[in-house]
C-alpha cells in the first residue's frame, strides 16, 4: 500500500498525540481510515482483550477528519445517506465497533476492520434500509493476535532485508528494521520455523553463466501419462528444473535450462530440437502437442534444482596448453565450489569452505566478492519453502497488437512491482515468451479474490488476451519465494528511465 507523504506526516502526528499507541491505517479509495488498538484486562474472562476505536480519516491533502462525536458515521456519510439507510447503518455501528460504512449511489457498503489485513467487504445496506451480506464477526481479538498485528510490519521488513542480503548480521538487520538485536534474532528464528526458510543465492544464469531458459507447455491429446512416469522420466534430465501439472489449456508445464553457443534468436531452432529429443522422446508413446518457447525472465528467481550444478560442471575451466586462462563463459573450480556451497546455504562460513576444500585463507570470500562483481551472483537471498498460499496460477498474456499493448505497458510494469502486505512478493516469475509472443506470469495465490482481481486487471491491458491455468501439483522442483525490494528490478529501472517515474532512494543492504 503506497501512502502519500502528507498522509504519513499526519499519521505520525496522530501517533504522537495518542502516546504512540498502535494505530492501524486502512486505505479505501483516496481515504485513509485510522483506528486505535488498545489492550485491556477483562476480569470476566481473565484475559487481555483488544479494543478497536475508530478515530477518523485522513484525506490525500493530509487533513484529518475526526469521527463525529454525535454519530459513529463520518460527517459526509451522515449528510449523503437517506434516513432508512442512515438508521440501519447507525444500528450496525452501535452493535459492532469494528466496521465502517462507505456510501456509494444511495447505498451504504459495509467493511469489517481487521487487525491483520486490509478491510474486508462484508455487505451492503440497500436504499430501503435492508442489510444484505455476511454476519458481522463479533469475536474479540486476543492479545496474541494484537501482538502479531503489531509485529507483522517488522517481520515483513526482516524478510525483505534477508531476501536482499541473507548474510547480513543480526545487528545490521536490527538497525534496518528498528528493533533490538535480541528481538530481531527472536523474530528471525520464529520466521525460519514458520516458513521453513532456506538460505540460497539469486543467480544470473543467463547473462552471468550463459544458459538459456525455456518454458515448455504440453497438451496430451488422448490420455495423460501416469504422474509417476512423468516424474521418473523427466527427473533424469538435469536440464529439467521444474515440472508441474496444470488444469486449463495445457496439462504440463516444464521449466528448462540449457547451455548453448548460440544467441537466443539464431540458435532457437537448435535448442528446440535438443529439447524435443530429450523431453518429448521420454514420453514418445503419448500423443501430445509441445509448445517450446524461450523464456526471457525479467522478474523473480530461477527455480533451480541441485542437478543444475551437474550442468555447471561443464563450464569449469581446466588449464591446458591451448587454454592457459578461462575463456568467456567458463568459471574456475573455486568459483564453481563457492557457487554450489552458497546455493545450498548462503550463510555458510567462508573459513569453513576454505578448510573443506583446502583453499588459502580468505579465498572463498574473495571469490564470492568477485562473483558479485561479475554479476553472476545478484545477491545472497532466502527461499520461503512453506509460503502462506493456497495455490499457484500461471497467466499467459498473449500480445495481439503491439502498438496497443505499448499504451498499457507503463501501468503493467507498475503493477508487477506493487508492494503487497504479505511475506512474499506478488509474482514468483515474470518473463517474455516468443511463441506466441507475450508475457507469462507465475503468481502465488493467497486469497481467491486476488486472482480474480489480477485477471480483471490484465484483461484491460490493451492489445492482449489473457489465459489462466492453475498448477495442480509440482512433480519436480519448486519455485523460489522471496520478498525482495522491488526497486532493485528491471521493471523499476524501466519506469524511471522510459516513463520518467520519480527516482526513489535505493536502500543499501550491504554491510
Secondary structure, 3 states (H helix, E strand, C coil): CCCCHHHHHHHHHHHHHCCCCEEEEEEECCEEEEEEEEEEEECCCCEEEEEEEEEEEEECCCCEEECCCCCCCCHHHHHHCCHHHHHHHHHHHHHCCCEEEEEECCEEEEEECCCCCCCEEEEEECCCCCEEECCCCCCCEEHHHHHHHHHHHHHHHHHHHHHHCCCCCHHHHHHHHCCCHHHHHHHHHHHHHHHCEEEEEEECCCCCCCEEEEEEEEEECCCCCCHHHHHHHHHCCCCEEEEEEEECCCCEEEEEEEECCCCCCCCHHHHHHHHHHHHHHHCCCCCEEEEEEEEEEEECCCCCCCCHHHHHHHHECCCCCCCCCCCCCCECHHHHHHHHHHHHCCCCCHHHHHHHHCCCCCHHHHHHHHHHHCCCEEEEEEEECCCCCCEEEEEEEEECCHHHHHHHHHHHHHHHCCCCCCCCCCCCEEEEEECCEEEEEEEEECCHHHHHHHHHHHHCCCCEEEEEEEEEEEEECCCCCCCCCHHHCHHHHHHHHCCCCCCCCCCCCCC
